[in-house]
Amino acid sequence: MSPIQQEECCVDCDAYTGRAGASDDSLFLDDGRGPFCELCYYRGRIEELEKELARFREKLLDKDTQGRIMHESWTQTKRAQGFHGPREYCNTAIELDRGQHSEYTTCKVVGDVCPKYHRDLIPWEQLPEKQKDINRHAFDALIAYLTE
């Protein structure tokens, strides 16, 4: 004699799910709730995805976090290109035109201007507020587009 199988009911609407009980084809949400009929399952998935999107937007819209990430990424790129910041050892050995100078190349190498120095290669906490603001707003247009 075969065991009697009970029909599975949706935990949200009490409708029959069309499945024969808690098996591999039963519909459960990521948080373990279920079983669901297909309609309630997809409604639940949409709710889960909306919550994930809200968490993503919250992180995305935090300007200070954006700025910090932007600065750290830029710093890694510049260091990979051989740049150094204030109070760091410079191993640049390049013949330079003595007239070369800009706001961003003020490190001295044997009396000449160093082309591999950048004053903003410092930790985020030490960065001037003006530079932090540039980093905080670097992707404003992209963020606006993504969150429409």
N, C-alpha and C positions, 0 to 999 in steps of 0.2 A: 504494500500500500504506500503511495507516495504522500509525502508530508503536504499539509494544506498550506498554500501560500496566501498571505494576506495582500490585498492591494494597498499600495503605498498612497498616502494622502499628503498633499502639500501643507507645509507648516504655516503658510500665510493664509490661504483661502480655503483649505480643507477639500479642495477638488482632488479627484483621483489623478495620480501622475501618469498612469498608464504603465507603470513599472510594478514589478512583483515584490518589492521590498528593498531594503538597504543593500543594494548590489553595486557593481561597478558602473552600471549605467544610470544610477540615481544622480540627481542634480543637487549638488551642494555648493555653497559659496566658499570663497577662500578662507573665510573666518570660521568655517565648520558648520554654519547654519544650514539646515535643510532637513529633509528632502523638499524639493520644490517642483511644482508643475513648470512647464517651459516658460509660460508668461511671467510668473513670479520670479523665476530664476533670472531671466533677462532684466527684469526691473531691479532685482537685487544687484546684479552685476553693474548696471548703470549707476546705481547708488555708490557702489564700491569705487568705480572709476571716477565719479565726481568727487569723492573724498580724496582720492589720490591726486587728482588735478588741483584741488584746493590746497593740499600740502605742497605740491610743486610750485604753484603760483605764489604761495607765502614765501617760500625760499627764494624764488626767482625775483620777487619784488623787494626783497630786503637789500636796500642800496649799499649798506655797509659790507654785507657779505659779498655782493657783486664786486664792489671795489677792491676788497681784499683779494678775491680770487683773480681778478684782472691784474692786479699789481704783482701777485706771486707768479702768475704765468709770464708776464712781461719780464720779471726779474730772472726767471729760469732761462728764457730765450736770450736775454742780454748776456748772462754769464756763460751760456753755451757758445756765444759769439766772442768770448774773451774779454768782455767788459768787467770793470771792477768799480766799487763805490768808494766813498770817503774812508779814510783810515784803513784801507786795504792795500796789500802789497801789489805793486804794479810790475809786471814783467815785460812791458812793451819796450821793444828795442827797434824803433822806427826812426829814420831820418825825417825831421819835420821842418817845415817852413816856420821860422821864428814869428812870423806875423799871424799864424793861424790861432784863432781864439773864438770861442763862443760861450754862451751861458752854460752849456752842458759839458764843456771840456776844459775844466780848470785845474785838473791834477797836474802836478809838475813831475816830469821825468828828466833828470839832469838839466834842469833849467828850461826845458821846452814844454809845450802843451801836450798832454797825453790824449790821443784820439780814442783810447779805450776806457776813458773815465766817464762815469755818469753819476751826478750828485744824487739821483733818486734811487740808486741801488742800495737801499737801506730797508730795514723792516717797516712794515705797514704802520706800526705804532709811532715810528719816528718821522714818517712822511709828513710834509707840511699840508695843512688843511686844503689849500688850493689844489695840490696834486691829488689828494684823496678824492676831492670832488670830481676831478677829471675822470678818475677811474670809476667812481660810483655811477657816473652818467654815460659811460662809454657805449652802452648798448640800449639806451632808452628807446630808440626807434624800433629796434628788433624786439624788445620786450613788449612794447605796445602792440606790435603786429602779432606776436605769439599769443597774447592774452585777449585778443578781440573775441 
